[in-house]
Amino acid sequence: MTNIVEYFNAKQDDMVQLLTQLVEHETPSHNKAAVDALADTLVEWLEGTQPSSITRIPMTDVGDMVIGRWNEDAPQKPIVVLMHTDTVWEVGTLAQRPVQIDDEGRLYGPGAIDMKGGLAVAMTALEGLIDLGQMPNHPIWFAFTSDEEIGSHASTPHINEMAEQAGLVMVMEPPTSEGAIKTGRKGVATYTITVEGRSSHAGNHPEEGINAVLEMAQQITAISKLQDLRNGVSVAVNTIEGGSATNVIPAKAVATVDVRTFSQYDMDRIHEELMDLFPKIPGAKVHTELHHMRGPMERDEQMERTFEQCQQIAKSIGLSVYEDTVGGGSDGNITASLGAPTLDGLGPRGAGLHADHEHVIVRSMPQRAAHIAAMLRDWQFS
């Protein structure tokens, strides 16, 4: 049998070419036409791999979602390879920062690590299995979503549907900067706190006013006490607006709160506390609105078993991988919170997510492709 690592090492230049082509498709989340242009390219690629089916899901405000399925009628649950095509970079960024590779073998470009590199690795891994005649006899689904960077609101129902059927979800987000696969992600929730007071003249009738900013200050003090960084709970008031003039008692103040936890228990507990906020100043009103909640990807017993098999498959082809937990969220939070075995951070190494120095370490791409191919081929379902 062909040595799979050597096979993909020989594909490194092809992977660089593919990644360059993907990066040169600029795909900001809110630009449907731009994201759809990449969807067209992905459909063409899928057609060349002769899948069982290709589904293009039309979206109204964001790019279309694309799903390719192989071995659709084979036994076992499918392995879902979950990727997103959108980036945080506006069209025109590429003209300012074109794709380049430095002397250290780092490929720079907008969207390179988040997550065009993951697409390139997964696409090459599947092509390799087909070329080697090593496609497994279980279903494989490639799902390309289009709105991950803005909360996955349009794609979440479709991700939920796939997660409920999946035997394994492989999320092609980048690993940690040290190269670790992500086996725990904090859940993320965002809230708006609105305080209503009563305006009055600050000089002539201050006693007639109810100071919304003062009430908000007391709410912020109470909210801050919910934070417990030692146990992985962060609760941060990150923006605040209030008042209209120095001589007017403010009638309104608005703040936003970012909540992140490693456990659903803590997420639910903090949610209840924020929804039950009550005014400290007589006559003031406090209202809490939840804007977005994405449950945590918990490192539980199922995750331990899933990563152990992932690690053993890597070892079987002469590679080593390790794990870590992180504070940021991804679509992996969605699938894991629904109970689907999920591994995240399976893309190539690099750094600079959402930053001008965003890059992929080229030499990591063949190893990641070999590992992904081996997982797709050798995974044993419990």
Salt bridges, closest charged atoms under 4 A:
ASP36 OD2 - LYS32 NZ 2.97
ASP36 OD1 - ARG56 NH2 3.92
ASP40 OD1 - ARG56 NH1 2.60
ASP64 OD1 - LYS32 NZ 2.78
ASP64 OD2 - ARG56 NE 2.96
ASP86 OD1 - HIS84 ND1 3.12
ASP102 OD2 - ARG106 NE 2.88
ASP114 OD1 - HIS84 NE2 3.26
ASP114 OD2 - HIS354 NE2 2.91
GLU148 OE1 - HIS84 NE2 3.36
GLU148 OE2 - ARG294 NH1 3.89
GLU149 OE2 - HIS84 NE2 3.87
GLU149 OE1 - HIS354 NE2 3.19
GLU173 OE2 - HIS84 NE2 3.18
GLU207 OE2 - HIS205 ND1 3.80
GLU208 OE2 - HIS205 ND1 3.59
ASP258 OD1 - ARG260 NE 2.87
ASP266 OD1 - ARG269 NH2 3.05
GLU304 OE2 - ARG299 NH1 3.02
GLU323 OE1 - ARG299 NE 2.91
ASP331 OD1 - ARG294 NH2 3.56
ASP344 OD2 - ARG185 NE 2.55
ASP356 OD1 - ARG97 NE 3.72
ASP378 OD1 - ARG377 NE 2.77
